[in-house]
Structure formats: structure tokens, C-alpha cells
Amino acid sequence: MHAIILRVLTQTQKQEVLRFIQSYKAASFTFRDLVRFLDLDSEDRRSLQHYLDELDSQEVIHRIKRGRYALPSREALVSGVLSCHRDGYGFVAPDDRSLYKQDVFVHVRNMDEAMHGDRVLIKVATKAKPRRPPFRGRPRQAPPGPPEQRLEGTVVRVLERKFPTIVGRYYAHPRFPFVVPLDSRMLHDVQIPFHQCKGAKDGQIVVATLTAPPGRYQAPSGRIVEILGYPDDPGLEYRIVEHKFGLPVEFSPETLKEIEGIPDRLIESEIEGREDFRSELAVTIDGETARDFDDAVSLTKLASGNYLLAVHIADVSHYVREGTAVDRDAYARGTSVYFPDRAIPMLPPALSSGICSLKPREDRLVFSVLMEIDSRGNVLHSRFTEGVLRSRERMTYTSVARILVARDPAEIKRYAELAPMFQEMEELCRILWDKRYRRGAVDFDLPEAEIQFDESGKVISVVAAERNIAHRIIEEFMLLANETVACRLAASGGPALYRIHEEPDTAKVDDFAEFALALGYRLEGRGGRYRSEDFQRFCRQLEGKPEGKFLAYLMLRSFMQARYSEKNVGHFGLATQEYTHFTSPIRRYPDLVVHRLLKECLNEKPSKEWQEGMWQRMPEIALHTSSRERNADEAEREIERIKKVQFMADKVGEEFEGIVFSVVRQGFFVELLEHYVEGFVPAATLIDDNYLYKEKTHSFVGERNRKHIKLGSNVRVRLDIADRETHRLAFSLVAVP
């Protein structure tokens, strides 16, 4: 007898089941109703029955009789990702934002066995919360009516564990050994039986996997699977972050075997049928430390005065075919992860830094977008083609800026053939920016930290990363190429993967607008809604103001997070109806998917079967790649925090000038002027006077000296603590000038 292997429903299919249950209007539904809705084959029908049995056992639905189920109570069912706070409560960000724009609050008693980062299914109920007292000068008064409602949820079950393992410090208790997670959002210590300790020593950092989840009245238990070392071991932070965020470093043996057959240079047969751009004056423009080059640009000024812009993107889809081991590894990673001094690539180096990288004076396959643009920034004509390119030069942002801004004679002479084209690129860049500005795009150009190392790998400085006109040129050209591709996919009516940015939650923006108004800055909407141009006008008020950067950062926190979706709802921040990611297939899996979609879209006889398959897969691809992107962002931020603390560790006791960028009742956050690092000043350290916290103005005011500590205030602080374990810097106040 052969064992029957049950095919499990995909995450997307499970979400469709939950969406069906939530939206069904009648009092009950049948198994056949769901089969018709999902269009399942016989194998998936058995899997569906198994999944419905699970939901029934958890009282999500109720089986009335064979094949018929009663709907859940009036409470809504929502799936989403749980983010926990170290104080015990959490919030769930719904997968489907069309159901709820705001996050759902989950009390600690309603967590069940869920942990931080898990995708969970929750029952949602609305609960009244007291209306805030009206604030004088509030930009939009709340209309009369019932009290505001907040959403509260109860975890029904865990759909997917975000972290299969937990990284923490091992404590060799004589009776109950346990692991304390390094992430304070992981709310439970993990009990480790003696026979599952794997020889770990007290104080070591270990990786543990759960054998029993947490419950309302029980702590989770687990076993140690790897010992990483002691906290001070060199390079340990990278291993911690890799495990903590589930970042695969090694490629599968199947992938390594596959890439052995990929040549390190083009073969003549690969070029046949492609458009030849090798004589074109095309260049790559990247940072000095760039490891791979997936885009090159060229520009020609036409006799009509229009511009012909060519954006050439590495044709990764030619080498990474669907269903291969390389493709499976790339999908699992979702994106490359970039740390200050190293990277975890999405593709093996033989591809990312080899045959796919547009190295200067080497033939490479490209997928190109050619656009004719008028003096107002309108794309008059566009076409897409597979080609072959030989990049003329590997330019850096610094070199291009020396030509355009500093007018460096030596640099202009060195790149005499290219300098005129760079000047025309600057012209077009300003035209494109002006067009985006006219339609209301919000400039998200906030400075980032640049961490510099010496030869031994020690951090020697943390500064604000420089941005110049060359960065803006490439940014504008890539934005236009992405938008042009998105328009073509949308017009085709076929499957597509969009980069979307939904309108912000009005309640969150109202809160921010009230805060900004207390500081003298006005953000106004119309008709109870905010448009992108409203935020653009607000940003104009911040120009040149010491607190401007911090207010812009707080403004962004009121925005929705950009993500990938098969449904096109536009991009709020860019003020465009169609947008996607096409220009970085070496480091982002969504771009690779878009390349495949566009190629099929341009095919004279597109495969209907392939397109139908992509329609079904697209929601899951969008959800997965969005999740991997957020995960990579968190990992990159964590390493940045660690490196900043390492840099400041030998400066404890020193004094620094800083600027206040956030004030809360417990204290305030300060950013140092000398170094691009930030830390917290507890209110308890304000000992030169009795400081009172003012809720309305988010400031501290001294009773005797009347000194104000508010957003944008200059202060002098002393570094008291550089905590390598929590990656936090704590300061105390020395003086308020």
C-alpha cells in the first residue's frame, strides 16, 4: 500500500478561504460554495477539507452537518503580522488593508501562543475609547457623534511562525536552565531541559528552537541547536543577526551545481535576435563600494529638443529560469541584504557580481526601456527590448558630481567624451523632478548613516551619507523607467506586480498634524482626507529649520508602508497611478518577476496557461516579497545600531553637543552633531532644575530657569551607557544653552 500524501493549501489559498468566510453574506455556507469560489482540483479539495476541519476545531467556524458550516460570530476574522511591545501587548498589521487601514491592538491576555513577528488569525471587535479633549487650533475638529472606536483583537491561531529559532543568552540555572531572547519583543524566556542544552556554558549566546509554544499559563520550552559564542567574540553580531532574522547565508548544493554550467562571458548564440547597444555611450553610476551593477543609462538630445533616455537593466531572467534551484533560493531570500561592510546577496556571486553585472567594457545581456521625453517631462513614446550592451565606463556618484557641481578640470578632462552627456542628464533630471513636484510627489530624501571602517574592520566614524546631483539623476531615471513599465503592464490587462503605497490612515495623520501645529507647523487636508500635495506643502515649511528633519521623519511614521501587490492602487508618496520595481533584478526578486511578466506581455503569442498560473501565484509572491523586504530592512537597521554602539563604547563619560528630535514623558532622544548617532536622555537625569513635562507641546520646562527642551533644541549631553546587548546609548543632560 502506498501512503497518501496530503497536499497542503498554499498561504494564498488559506487567505482566500478566510476572506470568503468573512465576506459571505448568508448565515452558513457549504463545502461546494468554497470549491466553486476557489476553483480547486480534486487534490486541493482534500486539502481544503483538512483545513476546514482545523478551523472547526479552533471554533473559527462551526460544522452544522456534513458539508455545511455556520459562519463565525459578528466579530470579524483578519489575518496579519503581529508586532509585540516589550511591555506585553502588540498590534496586528492586517494583510488586507482594504478591510482595516489601522493596526489592531492585541492585549497580552489575548496573545494565546503567538509570538512577535508571527502571521496570525485574529477575531476583531471594536471598543469605544474616550474622545480626546478638543485642542485649540486643531486643524480639523472632530465632528459630533459617538466616541472614537479602536480595534481590538484576540489571537485565534498562529498561521505562520516568523522565527523558527530564537537567539538569546543561555543561563545555566541549577534546576531550570533557560534562554533569554536578545530581542525584547520576544516576550517569553525559553526553558531548556538539561538533556537539550548541547553543552552550552552560562552566558553564551545560543540558538534555540521551540519544542512547545507559550501559553496563557506556561512558558515556552525548547532545545539548543547551535552555540554562537560569548558576547564579546569578534564578528558575533553578524551571526546573531543572520539567525535572528532567518537570513540564509549559504546557497543550496543544487544552486551551486546549477551555476557551474553558466559561462562567465557571453556566447555568440545568446546575442542572436537581440538589439545591439554596444556602440552606445552608456555608463553605470553607483557608489564607490558598489558590488554589483544592474543598471546603465545613456541619453541623447534629439533635433526636436526632446530627450531619448535609455535605461538598460541586467537581463537576470535570461539566466535565472522559473522552477530552477537558483530561482527557488532567490525567492526564499526575496532580496539582498546590505550591511555596512558586507552583504548577503540574493543571487550567487557568479551571477550578481559576474555574468549579470554590467561591468565596464564587457558584453552583457540587458532588458532595456527607451523613452522619448519632452521638455515638460512627458513620455511621448516608449519601447521595451532585449539587447546586448557594453558599458563604456563605471562611474561613481562622486566623479559625476565633480564634473557637474565642482567643475573639476581634471575630472572633466578624464571623462571628456561623457561630460556633455552628464550635463544633459542633469537638465533632464531637473525636468523630471519638476514634473513629479507639480503632480504632488513627496520628497522622502532623509539622510542615512554612513559607517566607515579601518583596515582591521573597526568602526572609525559614523557620518551622514552624502547625496548629490548624481544620486538624483539615477533616482529620477529609475523612477521613470519603473513607472513606464508599470503603465505597460497595466495596459496589457494581464498579471502584474505593482509597488503600491496606500493613502495614510487619517486618524494617524490627524495626531501628527496636532503635534506639528503645537510646534507652529500647519498640515491641512480637505474634506477629511489628506493628499500627497498637502504633505508636500508641509515639507516646504520645514526647509532650513533645525527640527525639519525630525518632523519629516515623524510625518513618514504616519504613512502606510510601501509594499508589493497584484492589485494596483497607486503610489501615494510618488503621486502616480502606476508604479512597479523593474530596475534591480540582481538584488530584488519582485524586479525579476516583473521582467518575466513584461517579456510575456511583449510576446506576440503570450502563454495563456502561464498567465493564469501567474494570476494565481501573484498574491503569494507579493505577500512573501513584501515580508522579506521588511525583514531585511530590520536586519540592516539592527547591524547599524550595533555598529554605532561599538563606535561609541570607548567614549563613555565624554560630552557632546546634540539636537533633540523626540520628546516623551520618560525623557527625550538626542542626535549628536559631531557623530551621526542617537540615544536617549532619561528625564531622571534632568537634575539642574525641576523640569515639568508639557503634554501639548511635547516639551520639558524648568520651573526656576524656565529653560525649554523641545524638538529642535540644542543640548549638551554626556554619554553614560553604551549597552552592547540592547544596542542602546543612554546620555544625561549637562546643559541647555
Buried (B, 14 or more C-beta within 10 A) or exposed (E): EEEEEEEEBBBBBBBBBBBBBBEBEEEBBBBEBBBEBBEBEEEBBBBBBEBBEEBBEEEBBBBEEEEBBEBBEEBBBBBBBBBBEEEEBBBBBBBBBEBBBBBBBBEEEBBBBBBBBBBBBBBBBEEEEEEEEEEEEBBBEEEEEEEEEBBBBBBBBBBEBBBEBBBBBBBBEEEEBBBBBBBEBBBBBBBBEEEBBBEBEEEBBBBBBBBEBBEEEEEBBBBBBBBBBEBEEEEBBBBBBBBBBBBEEEBBEEBBEBBEEBEEEBEEEBBEEBBEBBEBBBBBBBBEEBBBBBBBBBBBBEEEEBBBBBBBBBBBBBBBEBEBBBBBBBBBBBBBBBBBBEBBBBBBBBBBBBBBBBBBEBBBBBBBBBBBBBEEBEBEEBEBBBBBBBBBBBBBBBBBBBBBEEEBEEBBEBBEEBBBBBEBBBBBBBBBBEBBBEEBBBBEEEEEBBBEEEEEEEBEEBEBEEBBBBBBBBBBBBBBBBBBBBBBBBEBEBBBBBBBBBBBBBEBBBBBBBBBBBBEBEBEBEEEEBBBBBBBBBBEBBEEBBBBBBBBEBBBEBBBEBBBBBEBBBBBBBBBEBBBBBBBBBBBBBBBBBBBBBBBBBEEEBEEEBBEEBEBBBBBBBBBBBBBBBBBBBBBEBBBBBBBBBBBBEBEEEBBBBBBBBBEEEBBBBBBEEBBBBBBBBBEBBEBBEBEBBEEBBBBBBEEEEBBBBBBBBBBBBBBBBEEEEBBBBBBBBEBE
